[in-house]
């Protein structure tokens, strides 16, 4: 079980950035379109887990991997150190697509608040 005190501390701004806690992005601190208490775990390829305590809401968005034919994002010289079953055709990831937390969350929040 995770101690409640740790959870509380994990969503406080870090000394390094007002919008980042312990592995949580404090989305409400930088995006005016979402509730102030919104925080998120943001993963690779568009994976998001949003938590909005004031609405008793957790929203999960699955990501999508799209192989990219452009220049590699990861350093290919490191591929030999990765387990081969984790690299698809030793391909490359494309740049992350533009993303708006507010555009994704506002319709969900508005549907709950009605």
Protein Blocks (a to p, Z undefined) as FASTA:
>chain_A
ZZfklmmmmmgccfkbmkbcehiacfklmmmkbcfkbccdddeehiacdddfknopacdd
dddddddfbdcfbdfklmmmpcfklpghhiacdddddddfklmmmmmmmmmmZZ
